[in-house]
Amino acid sequence: MDRIAQLKQFLEASPNDSFLKHALALEHIKLGDDITARQLFEELLAYEPGYTGSYYHLGKLLERAGDKDAAVKTYETGMAIAKAANERHTYNELQSAYEDLLY
């Protein structure tokens, strides 16, 4: 069984498991399926906005799609949440991606 099938099977048992959704989205990115990955990241962040690692990957995905405004907003939202949660490493990664995009 491939990784995507395994992750989907695990998600059937735990449909709101953010780690599993994040992992599944990353697997879709590896396959070049950004549409499915975006959907998974957006579902995950709607359910658990504090899952800060997903903002970086969603922002990069939006950059690749040419949606700069959505990427900027994603990074800004992620930075605000990471700052509030005192997640310095995540905040710094998001800030770096944000600044790279704007400057």
N, C-alpha and C positions, 0 to 999 in steps of 0.2 A: 504494500500500500504506500502511495507517495505521501509526501508531507502535507499537501493540501487536503487530501482525502482524510488523513489522520486528524488534522486540525478541525475539519468539518465534523467529523465523528465526535470529537471531544466537545465541540460547540453544541451539538445536539443535546448532550447531557447537561451542559452549563452554558446556555445561550447568552448570558450576560457577562461572561468571563472576559474582562478587558485584555488580559495578557494573551489569551487565545486569539481574540479578534486582531490584536496588534500583530501577532505572529503570522496570522493568515494574510493580513494586508501586505506584510513584508514579502511573503512568498509570491503574492500576485505581482508585486513590483519586480521581483526577480524574473518573472515570466513576461514582463512588459505589459501587463494588464493593469494599467493605471486607473482605468474606469472602476473596476471592481475594488481595487485598493482604496481609492478615494471614498467610495461608498462605505467601506468597512471602517476607515478612519473617522468619517463623519458620524456614522452610527455610534461608534465607540465614544467619541467626544461628546455627543449629545447625551449619552447615558452617564458617562463618567468624565466630566470636564477636567477633573484633577489628574487624569492620566497624562502627565505632561510630556512624556517622550513621544507621543503621537503627533504633537504639534509640529515638531521638527520635520518628521517624515511627510506629513501632509503638506507642509509649506514647500518642501523640495518638490513634491509631486506637482503642486500647483505652479511652481516656477517652470518645470518642464513643459507643462501644458500651456505656458504663455500667459497665465492669469496672475500677473504681478500684483494687482490690487488685492486679490483674495489671499495670495501668499503673504503679503505685508500684514493683512488683518489677522491671519492665522498666527504669524510670529508674534504680533503684538499681544494677542489674547494669551498665547502660551507663556510669554514673558511675564505678563501680569499674574497669571496663576502660579507660575514657578516662583516668582518673587514672594507672593503671599504665603506660599508653602515653604519658603526658605530653602528652595532647591537650587542652590547656586550653580552647580554644574550644568543642569538643564537650562537655567536662565542664560548662562554664558554661551552655550551652544546656540540657543535661539537668537540671542543678541548678535552673535557673529554672523549667522545666516541672514538676519535682518539687515545688518549693516552692509554685508556683501551685496545684497540685492539692491539697496538704495544708493550706495556710494561707489 
